[in-house]
Structure formats: C-alpha cells, structure tokens
Amino acid sequence: MVILGIETSCDETAAAVLTNNNKRITILSNIVASSANLQAKYGGVIPEQAAREQIKSIIPVIETAINDSRLTISDIDSIAVTYGPGLIGSLLVGVETAKTLAFLWNKPLIPVNHLMGHFYANWIENSQTDYRLLTTAISEDGRQKTEDLPTFPCIGLLISGGHTDLLLFKNHGQYKYLGGTRDDASGECFDKCARLLGLPYPGGPAISKLAREGNPSAFDLPRPMIKSDDFEFSFSGLKTAVANLLHTSEVKKSSYTSEVKCNLAASIEQAIVDVLVAKTIKAAQTYKVNQIMVAGGVAANEKLVSELATRCKSLAVRLSVPPPELCTDNAAMIAAAAFFNYHPVNPLSLQADPSLAL
C-alpha cells in the first residue's frame, strides 16, 4: 500500500509518500516547507500569516512529494491528513486540499490526530529514519541504528509544542492517558525562557546550543511536580523562576556575561530534562513495561535523549526515539499513523478540529 500524507497543523506545509511492504514502512519522499524564518521575526507563529504561506505552498509541496517518490497519482492508494489539533486556518488548508484530492482522484481519505501521528515516526524504517535507542548499544549522540520497532505495552512520552503527555499504549489505537501538563508544556517553557534570555525563536534549539558551553548546576532552578504521586507536569513555575532570577542582583552584578547566559541556559535545560526523565521512568516502573517511546519536537533535544537512554539502559528498558528530522512536524509520521489506524471516512464528513485531544 502507498499513502500520501499531508500535514499543515502549524507553520509547516508538508507532504510525504510512504509505502508499507510486509509491515515495513518506508519513506519514498518527505517534503517540508516551513515559514519558521518568517515567524522568527515576530518571536512566534502568527496564525494568519502561517495559513497564507501554506495556501501558496500546499500544491507545490504535494506535487514535489509525488514527483520525488517516482510514483504517479495512480500508484497512490490512500490519502492521510492531519485534521487536528492545531491552528484552524492552517488545518483548513490541509484538510480541504486532502478532501478535494480524495474526490478528484477517487482515493480513500484517512484522518489522523496530529498528536498521535508524532508517535508513529517511531515505526518508520529506512535509511533516513532507522535510528532507535537500544539498551545494549548507544552511540555518542544517543541514537543507534537498528531494525527494532516499538513493542506493546509501552510508555509514550509526547513532548510537542503545547503538549507534554504520558500515555500507556496497549496496542495500535488502544491506550490509556496517564497525565499531561497543567499549564506550560516543556516546549513552551523552552520558548518562553529563550525569549527571556533574548534568544531567537524557536527557543529549544537556541537554549540547547548555549547549554553546551554552560554549567547545568550553576543556578538552582525548581523541578515542578518532579516528586508528585501522579503523572502530571507543570513548567510555568520554572519559567517564572527564570524571570525572577533575571531581575536579581546576582545576575545584574555579573553584567549578564556570555558565561552567565550559557550557565542559565544549561540550568534551564537540565531542570526540564530532569522532570521529563523522572516522570517517564516512573511511569514505566509503575506499569511494569520495558519499552518507552518518545515523540515530538523536544525529542530532538540531545541531552534529554542521552539521559533518558542512560536511565533506560540501567533498567533494561528499550527506548525508541525518532531521528531529529522526524521529531518536528512532518507528513511522514501522518502517513505512518494511517497504516496502523486505517479508518477511511467520507470526505464530506471530515472537518478540521483545532481542539482535538488525545
């Protein structure tokens, strides 16, 4: 089976063609057009502007994805599209395009929850995306080539944009929601702290870059809810602590040197990583599972991957993390999700749902 995936939940316009042969999902093409550079001028995504850019890009991106796959429209069996959650204007661009193509080409249409789609980047196998973490062999960057795929039951950690969630997966389409963020998600905390430090958007990569040169123990920042008895998260307190710290005499007297900035970035990153690792490991131990998979943009964070891999290795728990290029929004993960959750709908009945939840 060959599936064309379409993803437009935020500021990316993405299309990918994937094939499934003997349960091996392979990317034939994966195209992403982003307006991130344009959005960075304003310190974040401007919804209307993102949608206008997507209107310009959607057809060329789909055409390029099909051409790069070296297939024709007749070779495509189905179309998968993100229908939520996300920005309503952006979602409409993708959903209405997919509905139109499904009618014109007479192809089944499979709606995909964007949040669930992130997890399915872990099921893609090919030269671009066959990096997995094993307890027996972990490379320097925390990623190891293997053909192993996630197994059930497993704990899923979603750290994407405004979401930080833990799930217990029992099978494809069968999961239990364990907990999520009560306020700021980890990705939001990275972005907001980066803005406080005067760093560009997106904040996560900018903080991580500075953190490599800093001391993560330089500032004693809080780890909100790290010892709570549940699987909830909260990162607004950490953001507030950073804001307060930037107004203290200690930081002012240092004249906010490059060293101080690097130390603060490293301390912020360490605080976020400590909470994510502690909660995820606790979930695996509580539910007695030996498999963890991580998904979403923050999963590209090298420190998080390294420390989670180290803990998993010590506990004989297998860990799956997509390569960095599949952690951020893309259409390959949407098509991959459709293979395992193949539920075509009448195109006329499909509506974009910006508030769609897990």
Backbone hydrogen bonds in HBPLUS format (Angstrom, degrees):
<---DONOR---> <-ACCEPTOR-->    atom                        ^
c    i                          cat <-CA-CA->   ^        H-A-AA   ^      H-
h    n   atom  resd res      DA  || num        DHA   H-A  angle D-A-AA Bond
n    s   type  num  typ     dist DA aas  dist angle  dist       angle   num
A0020-ASN N   A0001-MET O   2.96 MM  19  5.44 151.2  2.04 154.2 162.0     1
A0077-ASP N   A0002-VAL O   2.86 MM  75  5.27 150.4  1.95 135.7 145.6     2
A0078-SER N   A0002-VAL O   3.30 MM  76  6.77 147.7  2.41 152.6 158.8     3
A0003-ILE N   A0018-LEU O   2.90 MM  15  5.46 160.1  1.94 155.8 162.4     4
A0018-LEU N   A0003-ILE O   3.01 MM  15  5.46 165.2  2.04 154.0 157.3     5
A0004-LEU N   A0078-SER O   3.00 MM  74  6.38 166.6  2.02 155.7 156.0     6
A0080-ALA N   A0004-LEU O   2.79 MM  76  6.10 166.0  1.81 155.3 159.3     7
A0005-GLY N   A0016-ALA O   2.74 MM  11  5.11 165.5  1.76 154.6 159.4     8
A0016-ALA N   A0005-GLY O   3.03 MM  11  5.11 149.6  2.13 135.6 141.2     9
A0006-ILE N   A0080-ALA O   2.83 MM  74  6.19 136.9  2.02 144.3 158.2    10
A0082-THR N   A0006-ILE O   3.11 MM  76  6.56 149.5  2.21 158.8 167.9    11
A0007-GLU N   A0014-ALA O   2.98 MM   7  5.04 165.4  2.00 138.3 139.9    12
A0014-ALA N   A0007-GLU O   2.97 MM   7  5.04 158.7  2.02 155.3 158.5    13
A0087-LEU N   A0009-SER O   2.93 MM  78  5.90 163.6  1.96 166.9 163.5    14
A0035-SER N   A0011-ASP O   3.37 MM  24  5.83 151.0  2.46 135.7 143.8    15
A0013-THR N   A0033-ALA O   2.71 MM  20  5.07 156.1  1.77 149.9 158.4    16
A0033-ALA N   A0013-THR O   2.83 MM  20  5.07 168.5  1.84 146.0 150.1    17
A0015-ALA N   A0031-ILE O   2.99 MM  16  5.40 154.1  2.06 146.9 154.8    18
A0031-ILE N   A0015-ALA O   2.84 MM  16  5.40 170.0  1.85 170.6 168.7    19
A0017-VAL N   A0029-SER O   3.02 MM  12  5.21 150.6  2.10 127.3 135.0    20
A0028-LEU N   A0017-VAL O   2.81 MM  11  5.44 161.7  1.84 159.3 162.9    21
A0029-SER N   A0017-VAL O   3.25 MM  12  5.21 143.5  2.39 142.9 142.3    22
A0019-THR N   A0026-THR O   2.97 MM   7  5.39 158.5  2.01 150.9 157.7    23
A0026-THR N   A0019-THR O   2.90 MM   7  5.39 161.9  1.93 156.0 162.0    24
A0021-ASN N   A0024-ARG O   3.10 MM   3  5.23 161.2  2.13 140.7 138.5    25
A0024-ARG N   A0021-ASN O   3.04 MM   3  5.23 157.0  2.10 107.7 115.0    26
A0125-GLU N   A0025-ILE O   2.75 MM 100  5.57 163.4  1.78 159.7 165.6    27
A0038-LEU N   A0035-SER O   3.01 MM   3  5.26 119.9  2.38 103.0 118.0    28
A0039-GLN N   A0035-SER O   2.89 MM   4  6.21 158.0  1.94 154.6 161.9    29
A0040-ALA N   A0036-ALA O   2.79 MM   4  5.90 145.1  1.91 148.9 158.3    30
A0041-LYS N   A0038-LEU O   3.36 MM   3  5.83 150.2  2.46 107.1 114.0    31
A0042-TYR N   A0039-GLN O   2.92 MM   3  5.59 154.4  1.98 119.0 126.4    32
A0043-GLY N   A0040-ALA O   3.14 MM   3  4.90 160.7  2.18  98.7 104.7    33
A0049-GLN N   A0046-ILE O   3.07 MM   3  5.41 115.8  2.50 109.6 125.1    34
A0050-ALA N   A0046-ILE O   2.93 MM   4  6.12 159.8  1.97 161.4 168.1    35
A0051-ALA N   A0047-PRO O   3.03 MM   4  6.29 161.4  2.06 153.7 157.9    36
A0052-ARG N   A0048-GLU O   3.06 MM   4  6.29 155.9  2.12 145.2 151.5    37
A0053-GLU N   A0049-GLN O   3.08 MM   4  6.34 157.2  2.13 149.7 155.2    38
A0054-GLN N   A0050-ALA O   3.01 MM   4  6.27 147.2  2.12 143.8 153.5    39
A0055-ILE N   A0051-ALA O   2.96 MM   4  6.25 147.7  2.07 149.5 157.3    40
A0056-LYS N   A0052-ARG O   3.39 MM   4  6.69 150.3  2.49 139.9 146.4    41
A0057-SER N   A0053-GLU O   3.11 MM   4  6.33 141.9  2.26 138.5 149.2    42
A0058-ILE N   A0054-GLN O   2.86 MM   4  5.61 154.1  1.93 158.1 158.4    43
A0061-VAL N   A0057-SER O   2.90 MM   4  5.90 160.0  1.94 165.9 172.5    44
A0062-ILE N   A0058-ILE O   3.06 MM   4  6.26 159.9  2.10 148.6 153.6    45
A0063-GLU N   A0059-ILE O   2.91 MM   4  6.10 167.7  1.92 159.9 163.6    46
A0064-THR N   A0060-PRO O   2.92 MM   4  6.03 156.0  1.98 143.4 150.0    47
A0065-ALA N   A0061-VAL O   2.96 MM   4  6.16 156.5  2.01 146.1 152.5    48
A0066-ILE N   A0062-ILE O   3.03 MM   4  6.30 160.2  2.08 152.9 157.2    49
A0067-ASN N   A0063-GLU O   2.93 MM   4  6.11 165.4  1.95 150.0 154.7    50
A0068-ASP N   A0064-THR O   2.79 MM   4  5.87 165.1  1.81 153.3 157.6    51
A0069-SER N   A0065-ALA O   3.13 MM   4  6.20 134.6  2.35 134.1 144.9    52
A0069-SER N   A0066-ILE O   3.22 MM   3  5.18 130.8  2.48  93.9 106.9    53
A0070-ARG N   A0067-ASN O   3.04 MM   3  5.32 153.8  2.11 107.0 115.3    54
A0075-ASP N   A0072-THR O   2.94 MM   3  5.32 144.5  2.06 108.4 119.0    55
A0076-ILE N   A0073-ILE O   3.10 MM   3  5.42 150.1  2.20 107.6 116.2    56
A0079-ILE N   A0108-PRO O   2.93 MM  29  6.26 163.6  1.96 164.4 169.8    57
A0110-ILE N   A0079-ILE O   2.80 MM  31  6.17 163.9  1.83 158.0 163.0    58
A0081-VAL N   A0110-ILE O   3.08 MM  29  6.48 153.4  2.15 154.5 159.1    59
A0112-VAL N   A0081-VAL O   2.89 MM  31  5.81 148.5  1.99 155.2 152.0    60
A0083-TYR N   A0112-VAL O   3.25 MM  29  6.15 154.8  2.32 145.6 149.7    61
A0353-ASP N   A0083-TYR O   2.66 MM 270  5.94 169.2  1.67 171.3 175.3    62
A0114-HIS N   A0084-GLY O   2.79 MM  30  5.83 166.7  1.81 151.7 151.9    63
A0086-GLY N   A0354-PRO O   3.29 MM 268  4.76 158.6  2.34 113.8 113.6    64
A0091-LEU N   A0087-LEU O   2.83 MM   4  6.01 169.0  1.84 167.3 171.1    65
A0092-LEU N   A0088-ILE O   2.99 MM   4  6.10 158.7  2.04 149.0 154.2    66
A0093-VAL N   A0089-GLY O   3.35 MM   4  6.63 147.1  2.47 139.8 147.0    67
A0093-VAL N   A0090-SER O   3.17 MM   3  5.34 124.2  2.49  98.8 112.1    68
A0094-GLY N   A0090-SER O   3.44 MM   4  6.87 160.1  2.49 152.3 155.1    69
A0095-VAL N   A0091-LEU O   2.85 MM   4  6.02 177.6  1.86 166.5 167.2    70
A0096-GLU N   A0092-LEU O   2.94 MM   4  5.68 162.7  1.98 141.0 146.6    71
A0097-THR N   A0093-VAL O   3.24 MM   4  6.10 148.1  2.35 131.9 140.8    72
A0098-ALA N   A0094-GLY O   2.90 MM   4  6.06 162.8  1.93 150.8 155.7    73
A0099-LYS N   A0095-VAL O   2.91 MM   4  6.11 158.6  1.95 151.6 157.6    74
A0100-THR N   A0096-GLU O   3.06 MM   4  6.13 157.7  2.11 138.9 144.9    75
A0101-LEU N   A0097-THR O   2.97 MM   4  6.21 165.0  1.99 154.2 158.0    76
A0102-ALA N   A0098-ALA O   2.89 MM   4  6.01 154.3  1.95 146.5 154.0    77
A0103-PHE N   A0099-LYS O   3.13 MM   4  6.39 152.2  2.21 145.0 151.1    78
A0104-LEU N   A0100-THR O   2.91 MM   4  6.17 171.1  1.92 155.7 158.2    79
A0105-TRP N   A0101-LEU O   2.79 MM   4  5.71 165.1  1.81 151.3 155.5    80
A0106-ASN N   A0102-ALA O   2.89 MM   4  5.35 115.9  2.32 124.8 137.7    81
A0107-LYS N   A0102-ALA O   3.01 MM   5  4.76 149.4  2.11 127.0 136.5    82
A0345-VAL N   A0109-LEU O   2.88 MM 236  5.87 150.4  1.96 161.9 169.5    83
A0117-GLY N   A0113-ASN O   2.85 MM   4  6.07 149.6  1.94 153.4 163.6    84
A0118-HIS N   A0114-HIS O   3.30 MM   4  6.64 142.1  2.45 145.5 151.7    85
A0119-PHE N   A0116-MET O   3.14 MM   3  5.63 128.4  2.41 109.7 120.7    86
A0120-TYR N   A0117-GLY O   2.97 MM   3  5.33 130.9  2.22 107.1 120.2    87
A0121-ALA N   A0118-HIS O   3.25 MM   3  5.77 167.7  2.26 114.3 117.8    88
A0122-ASN N   A0119-PHE O   3.09 MM   3  5.98 165.6  2.11 120.8 125.3    89
A0123-TRP N   A0120-TYR O   3.12 MM   3  5.26 162.8  2.15 104.0 109.5    90
A0129-THR N   A0126-ASN O   2.98 MM   3  5.37 131.0  2.23 108.5 121.6    91
A0146-THR N   A0130-ASP O   3.29 MM  16  6.28 157.2  2.34 163.8 168.3    92
A0132-ARG N   A0144-GLN O   2.55 MM  12  5.09 167.0  1.57 150.2 149.7    93
A0144-GLN N   A0132-ARG O   2.87 MM  12  5.09 134.5  2.08 118.0 132.3    94
A0133-LEU N   A0319-LEU O   3.08 MM 186  5.13 126.1  2.38 142.6 155.6    95
A0142-GLY N   A0139-SER O   2.88 MM   3  5.04 158.2  1.92 110.6 116.2    96
A0154-CYS N   A0169-PHE O   3.03 MM  15  5.24 151.1  2.12 138.4 146.8    97
A0169-PHE N   A0154-CYS O   2.76 MM  15  5.24 157.7  1.81 174.2 171.0    98
A0155-ILE N   A0291-GLN O   2.97 MM 136  6.41 158.3  2.01 153.9 153.7    99
A0293-MET N   A0155-ILE O   2.87 MM 138  6.33 159.3  1.91 164.9 170.9   100
A0156-GLY N   A0167-LEU O   2.79 MM  11  4.99 166.5  1.81 145.2 149.3   101
A0167-LEU N   A0156-GLY O   2.87 MM  11  4.99 153.6  1.94 144.4 152.1   102
A0157-LEU N   A0293-MET O   2.94 MM 136  6.38 160.3  1.98 157.1 163.7   103
A0295-ALA N   A0157-LEU O   2.94 MM 138  6.31 151.2  2.02 168.2 167.5   104
A0158-LEU N   A0165-ASP O   2.84 MM   7  5.09 166.6  1.86 152.8 157.0   105
A0165-ASP N   A0158-LEU O   2.91 MM   7  5.09 153.8  1.97 141.4 150.1   106
A0159-ILE N   A0295-ALA O   2.88 MM 136  6.22 170.8  1.88 162.0 163.5   107
A0298-VAL N   A0159-ILE O   3.03 MM 139  5.48 157.4  2.08 162.9 166.9   108
A0160-SER N   A0163-HIS O   2.94 MM   3  5.16 133.7  2.16 136.4 149.6   109
A0163-HIS N   A0160-SER O   2.77 MM   3  5.16 150.1  1.86 129.7 139.7   110
A0181-THR N   A0164-THR O   3.07 MM  17  5.57 118.9  2.46 146.2 160.6   111
A0166-LEU N   A0179-GLY O   2.84 MM  13  5.45 160.5  1.88 163.5 165.5   112
A0178-LEU N   A0166-LEU O   2.89 MM  12  5.39 154.9  1.96 147.3 151.4   113
A0168-LEU N   A0176-LYS O   2.85 MM   8  5.05 163.0  1.88 149.3 155.2   114
A0176-LYS N   A0168-LEU O   2.83 MM   8  5.05 153.0  1.90 136.8 145.8   115
A0170-LYS N   A0174-GLN O   2.81 MM   4  5.43 167.3  1.82 150.6 154.1   116
A0171-ASN N   A0174-GLN O   3.20 MM   3  4.97 152.3  2.28 141.7 138.4   117
A0174-GLN N   A0171-ASN O   3.05 MM   3  4.97 165.6  2.07 117.9 119.4   118
A0233-PHE N   A0180-GLY O   2.97 MM  53  5.67 152.3  2.05 125.5 123.5   119
A0182-ARG N   A0233-PHE O   2.80 MM  51  6.06 151.6  1.88 150.1 152.6   120
A0189-CYS N   A0185-ALA O   2.92 MM   4  6.18 154.3  1.98 151.8 159.4   121
A0190-PHE N   A0186-SER O   3.00 MM   4  6.32 156.5  2.06 148.7 154.2   122
A0191-ASP N   A0187-GLY O   3.05 MM   4  6.33 163.7  2.08 147.5 151.4   123
A0192-LYS N   A0188-GLU O   2.81 MM   4  6.01 165.6  1.83 156.9 160.5   124
A0193-CYS N   A0189-CYS O   2.91 MM   4  5.91 160.9  1.94 148.4 154.0   125
A0194-ALA N   A0190-PHE O   2.92 MM   4  6.00 151.2  2.00 143.9 152.5   126
A0195-ARG N   A0191-ASP O   3.03 MM   4  6.31 149.3  2.13 141.1 149.0   127
A0196-LEU N   A0192-LYS O   3.11 MM   4  6.41 151.6  2.19 141.2 148.4   128
A0197-LEU N   A0193-CYS O   3.01 MM   4  6.33 138.5  2.19 141.6 153.0   129
A0197-LEU N   A0194-ALA O   3.07 MM   3  5.01 124.8  2.39  92.2 106.8   130
A0199-LEU N   A0194-ALA O   2.78 MM   5  4.98 168.6  1.79 151.9 147.8   131
A0198-GLY N   A0195-ARG O   3.01 MM   3  4.93 155.3  2.07 100.0 107.7   132
A0207-ILE N   A0203-GLY O   2.88 MM   4  6.05 161.3  1.91 162.8 166.9   133
A0208-SER N   A0204-GLY O   3.01 MM   4  6.20 166.4  2.02 156.8 160.9   134
A0209-LYS N   A0205-PRO O   3.00 MM   4  6.10 150.7  2.09 142.9 150.0   135
A0210-LEU N   A0206-ALA O   3.28 MM   4  6.54 161.2  2.32 145.3 149.0   136
A0211-ALA N   A0207-ILE O   2.82 MM   4  5.96 153.9  1.89 150.7 159.5   137
A0213-GLU N   A0210-LEU O   3.03 MM   3  5.80 155.0  2.09 121.1 127.4   138
A0214-GLY N   A0211-ALA O   3.01 MM   3  4.90 163.8  2.04 105.5 110.4   139
A0218-ALA N   A0215-ASN O   3.10 MM   3  5.38 166.2  2.12 118.2 119.8   140
A0226-ILE N   A0223-ARG O   3.25 MM   3  5.73 157.2  2.31 140.5 136.4   141
A0228-SER N   A0225-MET O   3.25 MM   3  5.05 169.0  2.26 103.0 105.9   142
A0239-LYS N   A0235-PHE O   3.25 MM   4  6.56 160.3  2.29 147.4 152.0   143
A0240-THR N   A0236-SER O   2.96 MM   4  6.24 157.7  2.01 148.8 155.0   144
A0241-ALA N   A0237-GLY O   2.91 MM   4  6.08 151.8  1.99 141.7 149.6   145
A0242-VAL N   A0238-LEU O   3.04 MM   4  6.32 151.0  2.12 148.3 155.3   146
A0243-ALA N   A0239-LYS O   3.02 MM   4  6.33 158.2  2.07 148.2 154.3   147
A0244-ASN N   A0240-THR O   2.87 MM   4  6.15 158.8  1.91 152.2 157.7   148
A0245-LEU N   A0241-ALA O   2.92 MM   4  6.05 152.9  1.99 141.0 149.0   149
A0246-LEU N   A0242-VAL O   3.04 MM   4  6.27 148.2  2.15 147.6 154.9   150
A0247-HIS N   A0244-ASN O   3.00 MM   3  5.35 156.7  2.05 108.2 115.6   151
A0248-THR N   A0245-LEU O   3.11 MM   3  5.24 168.7  2.13 109.7 112.8   152
A0252-LYS N   A0248-THR O   3.17 MM   4  6.40 164.8  2.20 148.8 153.5   153
A0253-LYS N   A0249-SER O   2.78 MM   4  5.78 161.2  1.82 150.4 154.4   154
A0254-SER N   A0251-VAL O   3.19 MM   3  5.23 131.0  2.44  95.4 108.3   155
A0255-SER N   A0252-LYS O   2.94 MM   3  5.22 157.1  2.00 108.7 115.7   156
A0261-LYS N   A0257-THR O   3.01 MM   4  6.29 160.5  2.05 151.4 156.9   157
A0262-CYS N   A0258-SER O   2.97 MM   4  6.20 156.8  2.02 149.2 154.8   158
A0263-ASN N   A0259-GLU O   2.91 MM   4  6.13 158.3  1.96 149.5 155.9   159
A0264-LEU N   A0260-VAL O   2.85 MM   4  6.05 156.3  1.91 151.1 157.5   160
A0265-ALA N   A0261-LYS O   2.99 MM   4  6.16 157.6  2.04 143.9 150.1   161
A0266-ALA N   A0262-CYS O   2.93 MM   4  6.13 160.2  1.97 148.0 153.4   162
A0267-SER N   A0263-ASN O   2.92 MM   4  6.09 150.1  2.01 142.4 150.8   163
A0268-ILE N   A0264-LEU O   2.93 MM   4  6.15 154.5  2.00 148.6 155.0   164
A0269-GLU N   A0265-ALA O   2.99 MM   4  6.21 171.1  2.00 153.4 155.7   165
A0270-GLN N   A0266-ALA O   2.96 MM   4  6.06 159.7  2.00 143.5 149.5   166
A0271-ALA N   A0267-SER O   3.04 MM   4  6.16 156.6  2.09 142.8 148.7   167
A0272-ILE N   A0268-ILE O   3.11 MM   4  6.41 163.6  2.14 156.5 159.9   168
A0273-VAL N   A0269-GLU O   2.93 MM   4  6.10 167.4  1.95 155.3 159.3   169
A0274-ASP N   A0270-GLN O   2.86 MM   4  5.95 160.7  1.90 149.7 155.0   170
A0275-VAL N   A0271-ALA O   3.33 MM   4  6.54 159.1  2.37 144.2 148.1   171
A0276-LEU N   A0272-ILE O   3.11 MM   4  6.37 170.1  2.12 155.5 158.0   172
A0277-VAL N   A0273-VAL O   2.92 MM   4  6.01 171.2  1.93 160.2 162.4   173
A0278-ALA N   A0274-ASP O   3.01 MM   4  6.02 165.6  2.03 145.2 149.9   174
A0279-LYS N   A0275-VAL O   3.05 MM   4  6.13 171.1  2.06 154.8 157.1   175
A0280-THR N   A0276-LEU O   3.09 MM   4  6.09 158.7  2.14 143.3 149.7   176
A0281-ILE N   A0277-VAL O   2.96 MM   4  6.04 170.3  1.97 157.1 159.7   177
A0282-LYS N   A0278-ALA O   3.01 MM   4  6.05 155.3  2.07 141.9 149.5   178
A0283-ALA N   A0279-LYS O   3.00 MM   4  6.22 150.6  2.08 142.5 149.6   179
A0284-ALA N   A0280-THR O   3.11 MM   4  6.44 158.0  2.16 148.6 153.9   180
A0285-GLN N   A0281-ILE O   2.98 MM   4  6.24 158.8  2.03 152.7 158.3   181
A0286-THR N   A0282-LYS O   2.84 MM   4  5.97 158.2  1.89 149.8 156.4   182
A0287-TYR N   A0283-ALA O   3.05 MM   4  6.15 161.9  2.08 149.8 153.5   183
A0289-VAL N   A0284-ALA O   3.07 MM   5  5.26 159.4  2.11 144.7 151.0   184
A0288-LYS N   A0285-GLN O   3.32 MM   3  4.86 155.1  2.39  91.9  98.9   185
A0318-ARG N   A0290-ASN O   2.90 MM  28  6.01 162.2  1.94 140.8 135.3   186
A0292-ILE N   A0318-ARG O   2.83 MM  26  6.20 152.4  1.91 154.9 164.1   187
A0320-SER N   A0292-ILE O   2.83 MM  28  6.28 152.0  1.91 151.3 160.7   188
A0294-VAL N   A0320-SER O   2.93 MM  26  6.33 158.4  1.98 169.2 175.6   189
A0299-ALA N   A0296-GLY O   2.91 MM   3  5.46 149.1  2.00 116.3 126.2   190
A0300-ALA N   A0297-GLY O   3.14 MM   3  5.84 165.9  2.16 116.9 120.8   191
A0301-ASN N   A0298-VAL O   2.96 MM   3  5.50 165.5  1.98 117.6 121.5   192
A0305-VAL N   A0301-ASN O   3.14 MM   4  6.40 169.4  2.16 155.7 158.4   193
A0306-SER N   A0302-GLU O   2.92 MM   4  6.04 163.8  1.95 150.0 154.8   194
A0307-GLU N   A0303-LYS O   2.95 MM   4  6.09 171.1  1.96 154.2 156.4   195
A0308-LEU N   A0304-LEU O   2.91 MM   4  5.95 160.6  1.95 152.6 158.7   196
A0309-ALA N   A0305-VAL O   2.88 MM   4  5.89 152.9  1.96 143.3 151.3   197
A0310-THR N   A0306-SER O   3.01 MM   4  6.22 152.3  2.08 144.1 151.2   198
A0311-ARG N   A0307-GLU O   3.12 MM   4  6.34 161.0  2.16 145.0 149.2   199
A0312-CYS N   A0308-LEU O   2.92 MM   4  6.09 159.5  1.96 148.0 154.2   200
A0313-LYS N   A0309-ALA O   2.90 MM   4  6.03 155.7  1.96 146.3 152.9   201
A0314-SER N   A0310-THR O   3.18 MM   4  6.41 155.3  2.24 144.4 150.0   202
A0315-LEU N   A0311-ARG O   3.20 MM   4  6.42 132.1  2.45 139.2 151.4   203
A0315-LEU N   A0312-CYS O   3.11 MM   3  5.13 134.5  2.33  96.2 108.9   204
A0317-VAL N   A0312-CYS O   2.86 MM   5  4.73 175.5  1.86 142.0 142.9   205
A0316-ALA N   A0313-LYS O   3.29 MM   3  5.08 165.0  2.32 100.6 104.8   206
A0326-LEU N   A0323-PRO O   2.91 MM   3  5.61 156.0  1.97 124.6 132.0   207
A0327-CYS N   A0324-PRO O   3.09 MM   3  5.10 160.9  2.13 104.8 110.8   208
A0335-ALA N   A0331-ALA O   3.05 MM   4  6.36 159.2  2.09 153.3 157.4   209
A0336-ALA N   A0332-ALA O   2.91 MM   4  6.12 159.1  1.95 149.9 156.5   210
A0337-ALA N   A0333-MET O   2.98 MM   4  6.12 154.9  2.04 140.7 146.6   211
A0338-ALA N   A0334-ILE O   3.22 MM   4  6.46 146.7  2.34 138.7 147.0   212
A0338-ALA N   A0335-ALA O   3.11 MM   3  5.11 120.4  2.48  94.0 108.9   213
A0339-PHE N   A0335-ALA O   3.30 MM   4  6.70 140.0  2.47 145.6 154.9   214
A0339-PHE N   A0336-ALA O   3.20 MM   3  5.40 131.5  2.44 100.3 112.1   215
A0341-ASN N   A0337-ALA O   2.95 MM   4  6.03 127.1  2.23 142.7 158.3   216
A0349-SER N   A0346-ASN O   2.83 MM   3  5.46 147.7  1.93 121.3 130.6   217
A0350-LEU N   A0347-PRO O   3.30 MM   3  5.39 149.4  2.40 101.6 109.9   218
A0356-LEU N   A0353-ASP O   3.21 MM   3  5.44 164.2  2.24 118.0 117.7   219
